[in-house]
Amino acid sequence: MGRGRVQLRRIENKISRQVTFSKRRTGLLKKAHEISVLCDAEVALIIFSNKGKLFEYSSDSSMEMILERHERQSCAERKLVPTDSKPQANWSLECPKLMSTIEALQRNLRHFLGQELDPLSLRDLQLLEQQIDNSLKRIRTRKNKLMHESISELQKKEKTLQDQNNMLTKKLKENEKTPTEHAQCEQQNVAQNSSSSIQPAPPPATIQFPSLTIGGSYQAIEGTNKEAETQSQPSTNTVIPSWMLCHVNR
């Protein structure tokens, strides 16, 4: 009578489960060794028990070398396989959805442009009008904001140019005032030099008129450096008595 198939399921009896694990582990390690020797293959076997105990087997090469080779091979395969794992059947389902979405968007665009409005009902037209009004409000708001920003920028530039103009005007006035002051100073210096170089004219010579003396003469002196000349002359404005004339004639 032959042996029946063993049903693969978890062994509930703890002792039987431990015995089965030990037997199967020993057989698995033996099979790994046989395949590495018979087929000249690199084999690495790692087993963890339910208690966390490690059992491992590797062929002639070390476990680290086999694991490193496995890692390199896995990375190369991941690079070759695209990340999108969706089958092409899903792509064929997505394509009609995308086409319908594009068609709906194009139809809405034509409605916003005022085209193909005949199929729309009154409710659809009201909704379309409301959407257009909202869009116009947003457009006007954005336009007014940009205009205010532009006006503010122009005002700042105007103020800057006005300040520069005032500064240039002030410098120009200072430059015009400086030559005038220099000219006035030079004129004052010339006037002072000319006044100091011109000597004052000497005062006019005084003439001394003779005083009236009996039987005498008058003297006229002109200047301090001229000689005095004396001459006795009768005064025409004085009345001399006759008895004095006699003495004068003598």
Secondary structure as UniProt FT lines:
FT   HELIX           14..38
FT   STRAND          44..48
FT   TURN            50..51
FT   STRAND          54..58
FT   HELIX           63..80
FT   HELIX           88..112
FT   TURN            113..114
FT   TURN            118..119
FT   HELIX           122..197
FT   STRAND          207..208
FT   TURN            214..215
FT   STRAND          218..222
FT   STRAND          229..231
FT   TURN            236..237
FT   HELIX           242..249
//
